[in-house]
Amino acid sequence: QVQLVESGGGLVQAGGSLRLSCAASGNIFSPNAMGWYRQAPGKQRELVADITSDGSTSYADSVKGRFTASRDNAKKTVYLQMNSLKPEDTAVYYCNYRYWGTTTWGQGTQVTVSS
């Protein structure tokens, strides 16, 4: 069974940067996709970035040019480099792992951007 643990969240001023990590344990099968989502208070969870096992990425329009997803398959870890952070990026950030119709979620990490 796959388990995901996010880390790297925190409090940062607008314009700052954070790097989130999502470490997976258990059997990771390919091909797969791993995504970063976020959920702000009172809002629905939304996709931020997606990365496949071969490294293909896609991003929400709101983060294009500011966020970069990457992965290290040997370490079973995906990353989200977040630059030029804005107060509207404040949310709990979750990663997920998708393989053949199954989805596993991490517990989330809080990102707070102050103005």
MOPAC internal coordinates of N, CA, C and O (Angstrom, degrees):
PM7 1SCF
backbone

  N    0.0000 0     0.00 0     0.00 0    0    0    0
  C    1.4486 1     0.00 0     0.00 0    1    0    0
  C    1.5238 1   109.48 1     0.00 0    2    1    0
  O    1.2310 1   121.38 1   -45.45 1    3    2    1
  N    1.3207 1   114.97 1   134.55 1    3    2    1
  C    1.4573 1   120.23 1  -177.91 1    5    3    2
  C    1.5277 1   109.71 1   -84.24 1    6    5    3
  O    1.2310 1   121.04 1   -42.73 1    7    6    5
  N    1.3188 1   115.62 1   137.27 1    7    6    5
  C    1.4593 1   121.62 1   171.80 1    9    7    6
  C    1.5207 1   108.72 1  -125.40 1   10    9    7
  O    1.2310 1   120.88 1   -36.64 1   11   10    9
  N    1.3203 1   115.92 1   143.36 1   11   10    9
  C    1.4521 1   121.95 1  -178.41 1   13   11   10
  C    1.5200 1   109.94 1  -122.35 1   14   13   11
  O    1.2310 1   120.60 1   -43.73 1   15   14   13
  N    1.3243 1   116.46 1   136.27 1   15   14   13
  C    1.4622 1   121.02 1   178.35 1   17   15   14
  C    1.5198 1   108.72 1  -129.75 1   18   17   15
  O    1.2310 1   121.16 1   -63.54 1   19   18   17
  N    1.3379 1   115.38 1   116.46 1   19   18   17
  C    1.4642 1   120.52 1   177.29 1   21   19   18
  C    1.5198 1   110.51 1   -89.14 1   22   21   19
  O    1.2310 1   121.03 1   -28.59 1   23   22   21
  N    1.3169 1   115.64 1   151.41 1   23   22   21
  C    1.4576 1   121.34 1   175.74 1   25   23   22
  C    1.5241 1   108.59 1  -153.83 1   26   25   23
  O    1.2310 1   121.07 1   -11.95 1   27   26   25
  N    1.3275 1   115.56 1   168.05 1   27   26   25
  C    1.4527 1   120.58 1   175.14 1   29   27   26
  C    1.5189 1   115.07 1   103.97 1   30   29   27
  O    1.2310 1   120.27 1   175.14 1   31   30   29
  N    1.3258 1   117.08 1    -4.86 1   31   30   29
  C    1.4567 1   119.02 1   178.47 1   33   31   30
  C    1.5196 1   111.29 1   -71.06 1   34   33   31
  O    1.2310 1   121.28 1    -8.02 1   35   34   33
  N    1.3102 1   115.16 1   171.98 1   35   34   33
  C    1.4595 1   120.00 1   178.80 1   37   35   34
  C    1.5103 1   111.73 1   164.74 1   38   37   35
  O    1.2310 1   121.63 1    14.65 1   39   38   37
  N    1.3175 1   114.49 1  -165.35 1   39   38   37
  C    1.4588 1   122.46 1   179.88 1   41   39   38
  C    1.5203 1   109.05 1  -104.70 1   42   41   39
  O    1.2310 1   120.90 1   -51.17 1   43   42   41
  N    1.3239 1   115.88 1   128.83 1   43   42   41
  C    1.4603 1   120.64 1  -178.96 1   45   43   42
  C    1.5170 1   108.84 1  -141.97 1   46   45   43
  O    1.2310 1   120.69 1   -28.38 1   47   46   45
  N    1.3141 1   116.28 1   151.62 1   47   46   45
  C    1.4619 1   120.16 1   177.14 1   49   47   46
  C    1.5211 1   110.38 1   -79.16 1   50   49   47
  O    1.2310 1   121.02 1   -24.86 1   51   50   49
  N    1.3069 1   115.66 1   155.14 1   51   50   49
  C    1.4606 1   120.66 1   176.50 1   53   51   50
  C    1.5293 1   109.23 1   -54.76 1   54   53   51
  O    1.2310 1   121.35 1   -42.08 1   55   54   53
  N    1.3226 1   115.03 1   137.92 1   55   54   53
  C    1.4488 1   121.30 1  -177.08 1   57   55   54
  C    1.5157 1   113.67 1    91.83 1   58   57   55
  O    1.2310 1   120.54 1   168.86 1   59   58   57
  N    1.3098 1   116.56 1   -11.14 1   59   58   57
  C    1.4594 1   120.97 1  -179.36 1   61   59   58
  C    1.5150 1   113.19 1   -83.14 1   62   61   59
  O    1.2310 1   121.56 1     5.85 1   63   62   61
  N    1.3265 1   114.62 1  -174.15 1   63   62   61
  C    1.4657 1   121.41 1  -176.24 1   65   63   62
  C    1.5187 1   110.41 1  -132.73 1   66   65   63
  O    1.2310 1   121.58 1   -27.13 1   67   66   65
  N    1.3023 1   114.59 1   152.87 1   67   66   65
  C    1.4581 1   122.97 1   170.95 1   69   67   66
  C    1.5190 1   107.97 1  -143.53 1   70   69   67
  O    1.2310 1   121.27 1   -26.67 1   71   70   69
  N    1.3163 1   115.17 1   153.33 1   71   70   69
  C    1.4684 1   120.84 1   174.16 1   73   71   70
  C    1.5160 1   108.55 1  -123.75 1   74   73   71
  O    1.2310 1   121.17 1   -63.00 1   75   74   73
  N    1.3213 1   115.36 1   117.00 1   75   74   73
  C    1.4547 1   121.37 1   177.28 1   77   75   74
  C    1.5170 1   109.88 1   -92.74 1   78   77   75
  O    1.2310 1   121.19 1   -32.87 1   79   78   77
  N    1.3235 1   115.33 1   147.13 1   79   78   77
  C    1.4610 1   121.59 1   175.27 1   81   79   78
  C    1.5120 1   108.68 1  -124.99 1   82   81   79
  O    1.2310 1   121.40 1   -30.26 1   83   82   81
  N    1.3112 1   114.93 1   149.74 1   83   82   81
  C    1.4641 1   121.76 1   175.38 1   85   83   82
  C    1.5228 1   107.07 1  -134.97 1   86   85   83
  O    1.2310 1   121.18 1   -72.05 1   87   86   85
  N    1.3239 1   115.35 1   107.95 1   87   86   85
  C    1.4592 1   121.07 1  -177.71 1   89   87   86
  C    1.5173 1   109.67 1   -98.47 1   90   89   87
  O    1.2310 1   121.08 1   -50.61 1   91   90   89
  N    1.3113 1   115.54 1   129.39 1   91   90   89
  C    1.4604 1   121.34 1  -179.89 1   93   91   90
  C    1.5191 1   110.29 1  -103.06 1   94   93   91
  O    1.2310 1   121.36 1   -34.67 1   95   94   93
  N    1.3103 1   115.01 1   145.33 1   95   94   93
  C    1.4616 1   120.83 1   172.21 1   97   95   94
  C    1.5173 1   108.37 1  -128.07 1   98   97   95
  O    1.2310 1   120.90 1   -22.79 1   99   98   97
  N    1.3111 1   115.89 1   157.21 1   99   98   97
  C    1.4524 1   120.39 1  -175.82 1  101   99   98
  C    1.5274 1   110.38 1    96.29 1  102  101   99
  O    1.2310 1   121.44 1     9.74 1  103  102  101
  N    1.2963 1   114.84 1  -170.26 1  103  102  101
  C    1.4664 1   120.22 1  -176.33 1  105  103  102
  C    1.5199 1   110.73 1   -83.26 1  106  105  103
  O    1.2310 1   121.38 1   -62.58 1  107  106  105
  N    1.3225 1   114.96 1   117.42 1  107  106  105
  C    1.4545 1   121.71 1   176.53 1  109  107  106
  C    1.5176 1   107.93 1  -103.12 1  110  109  107
  O    1.2310 1   120.81 1   -59.21 1  111  110  109
  N    1.3280 1   116.06 1   120.79 1  111  110  109
  C    1.4534 1   121.28 1  -176.98 1  113  111  110
  C    1.5229 1   109.56 1  -105.92 1  114  113  111
  O    1.2310 1   121.71 1   -27.26 1  115  114  113
  N    1.2972 1   114.33 1   152.74 1  115  114  113
  C    1.4627 1   121.10 1   177.64 1  117  115  114
  C    1.5209 1   109.52 1  -121.09 1  118  117  115
  O    1.2310 1   120.73 1   -27.39 1  119  118  117
  N    1.3474 1   116.20 1   152.61 1  119  118  117
  C    1.4690 1   126.40 1    -0.43 1  121  119  118
  C    1.5275 1   111.65 1   -77.07 1  122  121  119
  O    1.2310 1   121.27 1   -30.84 1  123  122  121
  N    1.3249 1   115.18 1   149.16 1  123  122  121
  C    1.4463 1   119.56 1  -179.93 1  125  123  122
  C    1.5161 1   109.05 1  -144.29 1  126  125  123
  O    1.2310 1   121.20 1    -4.42 1  127  126  125
  N    1.2769 1   115.32 1   175.58 1  127  126  125
  C    1.4624 1   120.69 1   173.78 1  129  127  126
  C    1.5183 1   107.97 1  -136.65 1  130  129  127
  O    1.2310 1   121.26 1   -34.61 1  131  130  129
  N    1.3186 1   115.19 1   145.39 1  131  130  129
  C    1.4537 1   120.33 1   175.85 1  133  131  130
  C    1.5140 1   107.92 1  -128.11 1  134  133  131
  O    1.2310 1   121.13 1   -41.63 1  135  134  133
  N    1.2995 1   115.44 1   138.37 1  135  134  133
  C    1.4536 1   119.63 1  -174.89 1  137  135  134
  C    1.5098 1   112.49 1  -127.85 1  138  137  135
  O    1.2310 1   121.68 1   -24.84 1  139  138  137
  N    1.3062 1   114.38 1   155.16 1  139  138  137
  C    1.4613 1   122.12 1   170.94 1  141  139  138
  C    1.5304 1   107.73 1  -109.55 1  142  141  139
  O    1.2310 1   120.96 1   -52.19 1  143  142  141
  N    1.2967 1   115.76 1   127.81 1  143  142  141
  C    1.4544 1   122.79 1   178.21 1  145  143  142
  C    1.5253 1   107.77 1  -123.79 1  146  145  143
  O    1.2310 1   121.23 1   -15.85 1  147  146  145
  N    1.3243 1   115.26 1   164.15 1  147  146  145
  C    1.4575 1   118.68 1   174.39 1  149  147  146
  C    1.5183 1   109.76 1  -143.89 1  150  149  147
  O    1.2310 1   121.84 1   -26.13 1  151  150  149
  N    1.3177 1   114.08 1   153.87 1  151  150  149
  C    1.4493 1   120.36 1   178.53 1  153  151  150
  C    1.5194 1   109.21 1  -138.86 1  154  153  151
  O    1.2310 1   121.59 1   -63.49 1  155  154  153
  N    1.3090 1   114.57 1   116.51 1  155  154  153
  C    1.4603 1   121.22 1   176.54 1  157  155  154
  C    1.5270 1   108.79 1   -91.12 1  158  157  155
  O    1.2310 1   119.83 1   -23.15 1  159  158  157
  N    1.3274 1   117.93 1   156.85 1  159  158  157
  C    1.4648 1   120.37 1  -179.95 1  161  159  158
  C    1.5160 1   112.04 1   -55.03 1  162  161  159
  O    1.2310 1   121.21 1   -50.07 1  163  162  161
  N    1.3308 1   115.30 1   129.93 1  163  162  161
  C    1.4563 1   119.92 1   178.17 1  165  163  162
  C    1.5158 1   115.10 1    77.36 1  166  165  163
  O    1.2310 1   120.22 1  -175.74 1  167  166  165
  N    1.3229 1   117.18 1     4.26 1  167  166  165
  C    1.4578 1   120.51 1  -179.02 1  169  167  166
  C    1.5217 1   110.47 1  -121.30 1  170  169  167
  O    1.2310 1   121.54 1   -18.31 1  171  170  169
  N    1.3191 1   114.65 1   161.69 1  171  170  169
  C    1.4586 1   119.91 1   177.59 1  173  171  170
  C    1.5260 1   110.33 1   -77.69 1  174  173  171
  O    1.2310 1   121.58 1   -25.88 1  175  174  173
  N    1.3149 1   114.59 1   154.12 1  175  174  173
  C    1.4644 1   119.69 1   175.20 1  177  175  174
  C    1.5263 1   108.60 1   -65.90 1  178  177  175
  O    1.2310 1   120.84 1   -43.94 1  179  178  177
  N    1.3252 1   116.01 1   136.06 1  179  178  177
  C    1.4630 1   120.31 1  -177.63 1  181  179  178
  C    1.5287 1   110.58 1  -130.37 1  182  181  179
  O    1.2310 1   121.98 1   -29.45 1  183  182  181
  N    1.3125 1   113.82 1   150.55 1  183  182  181
  C    1.4563 1   119.71 1   178.08 1  185  183  182
  C    1.5215 1   109.72 1   -73.58 1  186  185  183
  O    1.2310 1   120.78 1   -46.40 1  187  186  185
  N    1.3154 1   116.12 1   133.60 1  187  186  185
  C    1.4564 1   122.43 1   176.56 1  189  187  186
  C    1.5235 1   110.34 1  -104.26 1  190  189  187
  O    1.2310 1   120.80 1   129.52 1  191  190  189
  N    1.3146 1   116.08 1   -50.48 1  191  190  189
  C    1.4660 1   120.57 1  -178.04 1  193  191  190
  C    1.5137 1   108.72 1  -154.91 1  194  193  191
  O    1.2310 1   121.44 1   -28.28 1  195  194  193
  N    1.3234 1   114.86 1   151.72 1  195  194  193
  C    1.4546 1   121.06 1  -179.75 1  197  195  194
  C    1.5133 1   108.11 1  -134.84 1  198  197  195
  O    1.2310 1   120.71 1   -37.14 1  199  198  197
  N    1.3423 1   116.24 1   142.86 1  199  198  197
  C    1.4520 1   119.74 1   179.13 1  201  199  198
  C    1.5183 1   108.77 1  -142.38 1  202  201  199
  O    1.2310 1   121.02 1   -50.26 1  203  202  201
  N    1.3210 1   115.66 1   129.74 1  203  202  201
  C    1.4575 1   120.55 1  -179.74 1  205  203  202
  C    1.5283 1   109.64 1   -88.02 1  206  205  203
  O    1.2310 1   121.17 1    -8.74 1  207  206  205
  N    1.3290 1   115.37 1   171.26 1  207  206  205
  C    1.4570 1   119.79 1  -177.56 1  209  207  206
  C    1.5272 1   112.07 1   -67.07 1  210  209  207
  O    1.2310 1   119.74 1   161.45 1  211  210  209
  N    1.3327 1   118.11 1   -18.55 1  211  210  209
  C    1.4689 1   119.47 1   176.06 1  213  211  210
  C    1.5245 1   111.76 1   -94.90 1  214  213  211
  O    1.2310 1   120.31 1  -174.83 1  215  214  213
  N    1.3375 1   117.00 1     5.17 1  215  214  213
  C    1.4517 1   120.86 1   172.89 1  217  215  214
  C    1.5171 1   116.41 1    95.84 1  218  217  215
  O    1.2310 1   119.83 1  -178.31 1  219  218  217
  N    1.3204 1   117.94 1     1.69 1  219  218  217
  C    1.4583 1   119.88 1   177.63 1  221  219  218
  C    1.5222 1   110.11 1   -70.29 1  222  221  219
  O    1.2310 1   120.96 1   -43.21 1  223  222  221
  N    1.3241 1   115.77 1   136.79 1  223  222  221
  C    1.4649 1   119.80 1  -175.88 1  225  223  222
  C    1.5279 1   111.43 1  -123.84 1  226  225  223
  O    1.2310 1   121.49 1   -24.12 1  227  226  225
  N    1.3044 1   114.76 1   155.88 1  227  226  225
  C    1.4594 1   122.13 1   170.98 1  229  227  226
  C    1.5174 1   107.29 1  -145.47 1  230  229  227
  O    1.2310 1   120.94 1   -26.45 1  231  230  229
  N    1.3335 1   115.80 1   153.55 1  231  230  229
  C    1.4593 1   120.95 1  -173.07 1  233  231  230
  C    1.5184 1   111.27 1  -137.73 1  234  233  231
  O    1.2310 1   121.25 1   -27.83 1  235  234  233
  N    1.3139 1   115.21 1   152.17 1  235  234  233
  C    1.4560 1   120.63 1   169.79 1  237  235  234
  C    1.5237 1   107.88 1   -67.80 1  238  237  235
  O    1.2310 1   121.14 1   -32.68 1  239  238  237
  N    1.3240 1   115.42 1   147.32 1  239  238  237
  C    1.4670 1   119.31 1  -178.96 1  241  239  238
  C    1.5235 1   111.53 1   -57.52 1  242  241  239
  O    1.2310 1   120.72 1   146.70 1  243  242  241
  N    1.3268 1   116.23 1   -33.30 1  243  242  241
  C    1.4613 1   120.37 1  -174.78 1  245  243  242
  C    1.5281 1   113.37 1   -68.66 1  246  245  243
  O    1.2310 1   120.16 1   164.46 1  247  246  245
  N    1.3332 1   117.30 1   -15.54 1  247  246  245
  C    1.4756 1   119.80 1  -177.29 1  249  247  246
  C    1.5178 1   112.88 1  -119.75 1  250  249  247
  O    1.2310 1   119.93 1   176.40 1  251  250  249
  N    1.3126 1   117.75 1    -3.60 1  251  250  249
  C    1.4640 1   120.50 1  -179.41 1  253  251  250
  C    1.5293 1   110.31 1   -57.80 1  254  253  251
  O    1.2310 1   121.49 1   -45.68 1  255  254  253
  N    1.3138 1   114.76 1   134.32 1  255  254  253
  C    1.4601 1   120.40 1   179.96 1  257  255  254
  C    1.5220 1   113.51 1    85.47 1  258  257  255
  O    1.2310 1   120.12 1   168.56 1  259  258  257
  N    1.3228 1   117.38 1   -11.44 1  259  258  257
  C    1.4698 1   121.09 1   179.93 1  261  259  258
  C    1.5274 1   112.29 1  -115.01 1  262  261  259
  O    1.2310 1   120.34 1   144.38 1  263  262  261
  N    1.3243 1   116.95 1   -35.62 1  263  262  261
  C    1.4651 1   122.21 1  -177.23 1  265  263  262
  C    1.5264 1   109.28 1  -109.38 1  266  265  263
  O    1.2310 1   121.21 1   -34.30 1  267  266  265
  N    1.3289 1   115.29 1   145.70 1  267  266  265
  C    1.4589 1   121.19 1   176.92 1  269  267  266
  C    1.5183 1   109.67 1  -135.16 1  270  269  267
  O    1.2310 1   120.90 1   -56.19 1  271  270  269
  N    1.3213 1   115.89 1   123.81 1  271  270  269
  C    1.4667 1   121.34 1   176.03 1  273  271  270
  C    1.5247 1   109.38 1   -95.49 1  274  273  271
  O    1.2310 1   120.91 1   -37.74 1  275  274  273
  N    1.3210 1   115.86 1   142.26 1  275  274  273
  C    1.4644 1   120.92 1   176.48 1  277  275  274
  C    1.5196 1   108.26 1  -148.44 1  278  277  275
  O    1.2310 1   120.71 1   -11.02 1  279  278  277
  N    1.3123 1   116.24 1   168.98 1  279  278  277
  C    1.4597 1   119.04 1   179.66 1  281  279  278
  C    1.5036 1   109.93 1  -149.09 1  282  281  279
  O    1.2310 1   121.73 1   -27.47 1  283  282  281
  N    1.3190 1   114.30 1   152.53 1  283  282  281
  C    1.4584 1   122.80 1   173.79 1  285  283  282
  C    1.5144 1   105.40 1  -122.16 1  286  285  283
  O    1.2310 1   120.50 1   -80.12 1  287  286  285
  N    1.3192 1   116.65 1    99.88 1  287  286  285
  C    1.4679 1   120.34 1  -174.83 1  289  287  286
  C    1.5292 1   111.71 1   -65.01 1  290  289  287
  O    1.2310 1   120.11 1   147.92 1  291  290  289
  N    1.3167 1   117.40 1   -32.08 1  291  290  289
  C    1.4638 1   120.00 1   179.62 1  293  291  290
  C    1.5292 1   110.85 1   -65.21 1  294  293  291
  O    1.2310 1   120.88 1   145.45 1  295  294  293
  N    1.3331 1   115.91 1   -34.55 1  295  294  293
  C    1.4592 1   120.75 1   179.29 1  297  295  294
  C    1.5264 1   112.01 1   -93.02 1  298  297  295
  O    1.2310 1   120.40 1   177.26 1  299  298  297
  N    1.3272 1   116.85 1    -2.74 1  299  298  297
  C    1.4663 1   122.21 1  -177.96 1  301  299  298
  C    1.5310 1   110.45 1    53.63 1  302  301  299
  O    1.2310 1   121.27 1  -134.25 1  303  302  301
  N    1.3129 1   115.17 1    45.75 1  303  302  301
  C    1.4577 1   121.10 1  -176.25 1  305  303  302
  C    1.5171 1   110.16 1  -133.25 1  306  305  303
  O    1.2310 1   120.95 1   -41.60 1  307  306  305
  N    1.3150 1   115.80 1   138.40 1  307  306  305
  C    1.4559 1   121.44 1   171.74 1  309  307  306
  C    1.5205 1   108.36 1  -116.10 1  310  309  307
  O    1.2310 1   121.50 1   -26.93 1  311  310  309
  N    1.3220 1   114.74 1   153.07 1  311  310  309
  C    1.4523 1   120.96 1  -175.79 1  313  311  310
  C    1.5184 1   109.97 1  -128.06 1  314  313  311
  O    1.2310 1   121.45 1   -23.80 1  315  314  313
  N    1.3145 1   114.83 1   156.20 1  315  314  313
  C    1.4538 1   120.75 1   172.06 1  317  315  314
  C    1.5251 1   107.24 1  -134.97 1  318  317  315
  O    1.2310 1   120.96 1   -73.93 1  319  318  317
  N    1.3203 1   115.76 1   106.07 1  319  318  317
  C    1.4555 1   121.05 1   175.89 1  321  319  318
  C    1.5243 1   108.06 1   -86.35 1  322  321  319
  O    1.2310 1   121.03 1   -59.02 1  323  322  321
  N    1.3167 1   115.63 1   120.98 1  323  322  321
  C    1.4648 1   120.76 1  -175.85 1  325  323  322
  C    1.5273 1   108.48 1  -116.83 1  326  325  323
  O    1.2310 1   121.05 1   -64.54 1  327  326  325
  N    1.3141 1   115.60 1   115.46 1  327  326  325
  C    1.4640 1   121.73 1   179.05 1  329  327  326
  C    1.5278 1   109.83 1  -114.96 1  330  329  327
  O    1.2310 1   121.23 1   -15.59 1  331  330  329
  N    1.3142 1   115.26 1   164.41 1  331  330  329
  C    1.4742 1   121.38 1   178.33 1  333  331  330
  C    1.5247 1   111.09 1    49.11 1  334  333  331
  O    1.2310 1   121.07 1  -131.98 1  335  334  333
  N    1.3113 1   115.55 1    48.02 1  335  334  333
  C    1.4582 1   120.11 1  -176.33 1  337  335  334
  C    1.5181 1   112.04 1   -64.38 1  338  337  335
  O    1.2310 1   121.61 1   -34.12 1  339  338  337
  N    1.3285 1   114.52 1   145.88 1  339  338  337
  C    1.4567 1   123.03 1  -179.30 1  341  339  338
  C    1.5297 1   109.48 1  -120.28 1  342  341  339
  O    1.2310 1   119.96 1   -23.62 1  343  342  341
  N    1.3057 1   117.67 1   156.38 1  343  342  341
  C    1.4750 1   119.30 1   177.39 1  345  343  342
  C    1.5255 1   112.63 1   -55.19 1  346  345  343
  O    1.2310 1   120.50 1   147.49 1  347  346  345
  N    1.3260 1   116.65 1   -32.51 1  347  346  345
  C    1.4715 1   119.54 1   179.95 1  349  347  346
  C    1.5239 1   112.96 1   -72.49 1  350  349  347
  O    1.2310 1   119.83 1   174.38 1  351  350  349
  N    1.3203 1   117.92 1    -5.62 1  351  350  349
  C    1.4638 1   120.82 1   173.57 1  353  351  350
  C    1.5288 1   111.44 1   -82.99 1  354  353  351
  O    1.2310 1   120.25 1   173.76 1  355  354  353
  N    1.3169 1   117.14 1    -6.24 1  355  354  353
  C    1.4670 1   120.93 1   179.34 1  357  355  354
  C    1.5175 1   110.60 1   -61.64 1  358  357  355
  O    1.2310 1   121.10 1   -54.60 1  359  358  357
  N    1.3279 1   115.50 1   125.40 1  359  358  357
  C    1.4684 1   121.22 1  -177.06 1  361  359  358
  C    1.5261 1   108.54 1  -178.77 1  362  361  359
  O    1.2310 1   121.56 1    -9.00 1  363  362  361
  N    1.3191 1   114.62 1   171.00 1  363  362  361
  C    1.4639 1   120.28 1   165.47 1  365  363  362
  C    1.5199 1   106.74 1   -88.03 1  366  365  363
  O    1.2310 1   120.77 1   -52.17 1  367  366  365
  N    1.3208 1   116.14 1   127.83 1  367  366  365
  C    1.4558 1   122.02 1  -178.57 1  369  367  366
  C    1.5322 1   109.54 1  -102.58 1  370  369  367
  O    1.2310 1   121.59 1   -49.35 1  371  370  369
  N    1.3258 1   114.56 1   130.65 1  371  370  369
  C    1.4587 1   121.65 1  -178.92 1  373  371  370
  C    1.5264 1   109.32 1  -120.78 1  374  373  371
  O    1.2310 1   121.13 1   -31.79 1  375  374  373
  N    1.3127 1   115.45 1   148.21 1  375  374  373
  C    1.4614 1   117.65 1   168.33 1  377  375  374
  C    1.5186 1   108.30 1  -111.89 1  378  377  375
  O    1.2310 1   120.95 1   -22.70 1  379  378  377
  N    1.3215 1   115.78 1   157.30 1  379  378  377
  C    1.4501 1   120.03 1   173.37 1  381  379  378
  C    1.5081 1   111.19 1  -139.45 1  382  381  379
  O    1.2310 1   121.86 1   -17.18 1  383  382  381
  N    1.3039 1   114.04 1   162.82 1  383  382  381
  C    1.4650 1   123.55 1   179.89 1  385  383  382
  C    1.5221 1   107.03 1  -126.46 1  386  385  383
  O    1.2310 1   120.86 1   -51.20 1  387  386  385
  N    1.3137 1   115.96 1   128.80 1  387  386  385
  C    1.4589 1   120.13 1  -177.02 1  389  387  386
  C    1.5305 1   109.18 1  -124.73 1  390  389  387
  O    1.2310 1   121.36 1   -50.89 1  391  390  389
  N    1.3077 1   114.99 1   129.11 1  391  390  389
  C    1.4612 1   120.94 1   179.09 1  393  391  390
  C    1.5083 1   108.95 1  -149.44 1  394  393  391
  O    1.2310 1   120.94 1   -61.12 1  395  394  393
  N    1.3132 1   115.80 1   118.88 1  395  394  393
  C    1.4692 1   122.59 1   176.17 1  397  395  394
  C    1.5374 1   112.48 1    47.79 1  398  397  395
  O    1.2310 1   120.70 1  -129.08 1  399  398  397
  N    1.3085 1   116.27 1    50.92 1  399  398  397
  C    1.4482 1   120.28 1   173.73 1  401  399  398
  C    1.5137 1   114.89 1    84.24 1  402  401  399
  O    1.2310 1   119.92 1   173.16 1  403  402  401
  N    1.3283 1   117.76 1    -6.84 1  403  402  401
  C    1.4718 1   120.30 1   176.29 1  405  403  402
  C    1.5229 1   109.52 1   -97.95 1  406  405  403
  O    1.2310 1   121.00 1   -34.19 1  407  406  405
  N    1.3093 1   115.69 1   145.81 1  407  406  405
  C    1.4607 1   121.55 1  -179.96 1  409  407  406
  C    1.5181 1   109.19 1  -132.31 1  410  409  407
  O    1.2310 1   121.43 1   -48.39 1  411  410  409
  N    1.3206 1   114.87 1   131.61 1  411  410  409
  C    1.4596 1   121.57 1   176.26 1  413  411  410
  C    1.5263 1   108.37 1  -119.73 1  414  413  411
  O    1.2310 1   120.58 1   -42.77 1  415  414  413
  N    1.3292 1   116.50 1   137.23 1  415  414  413
  C    1.4632 1   122.11 1  -178.69 1  417  415  414
  C    1.5234 1   110.73 1  -114.99 1  418  417  415
  O    1.2310 1   121.21 1   -30.90 1  419  418  417
  N    1.3108 1   115.29 1   149.10 1  419  418  417
  C    1.4472 1   121.12 1   169.91 1  421  419  418
  C    1.5209 1   109.79 1   -86.04 1  422  421  419
  O    1.2310 1   121.29 1     0.99 1  423  422  421
  N    1.3313 1   115.13 1  -179.01 1  423  422  421
  C    1.4677 1   119.58 1  -175.18 1  425  423  422
  C    1.5312 1   112.30 1   -88.14 1  426  425  423
  O    1.2310 1   120.38 1   167.10 1  427  426  425
  N    1.3133 1   116.88 1   -12.90 1  427  426  425
  C    1.4629 1   121.01 1   176.95 1  429  427  426
  C    1.5120 1   113.60 1    95.14 1  430  429  427
  O    1.2310 1   121.31 1   -23.96 1  431  430  429
  N    1.3205 1   115.10 1   156.04 1  431  430  429
  C    1.4589 1   121.76 1   176.12 1  433  431  430
  C    1.5262 1   108.05 1  -139.06 1  434  433  431
  O    1.2310 1   120.85 1   -44.68 1  435  434  433
  N    1.3200 1   115.98 1   135.32 1  435  434  433
  C    1.4709 1   121.04 1  -174.47 1  437  435  434
  C    1.5219 1   110.42 1   -80.86 1  438  437  435
  O    1.2310 1   121.45 1   -47.78 1  439  438  437
  N    1.3203 1   114.84 1   132.22 1  439  438  437
  C    1.4610 1   122.02 1   171.75 1  441  439  438
  C    1.5248 1   107.54 1  -119.93 1  442  441  439
  O    1.2310 1   120.87 1   -55.93 1  443  442  441
  N    1.3117 1   115.94 1   124.07 1  443  442  441
  C    1.4600 1   121.34 1   179.22 1  445  443  442
  C    1.5248 1   108.80 1  -124.52 1  446  445  443
  O    1.2310 1   121.11 1   -55.85 1  447  446  445
  N    1.3223 1   115.48 1   124.15 1  447  446  445
  C    1.4577 1   120.87 1  -179.43 1  449  447  446
  C    1.5243 1   108.18 1  -113.24 1  450  449  447
  O    1.2310 1   120.79 1   -61.53 1  451  450  449
  N    1.3052 1   116.10 1   118.47 1  451  450  449
  C    1.4680 1   120.53 1  -179.23 1  453  451  450
  C    1.5227 1   110.60 1   -92.28 1  454  453  451
  O    1.2310 1   121.16 1   -31.83 1  455  454  453
  N    1.3096 1   115.38 1   148.17 1  455  454  453
  C    1.4729 1   120.08 1  -178.36 1  457  455  454
  C    1.5204 1   111.08 1   -90.82 1  458  457  455
  O    1.2310 1   120.10 1   180.00 1  459  458  457

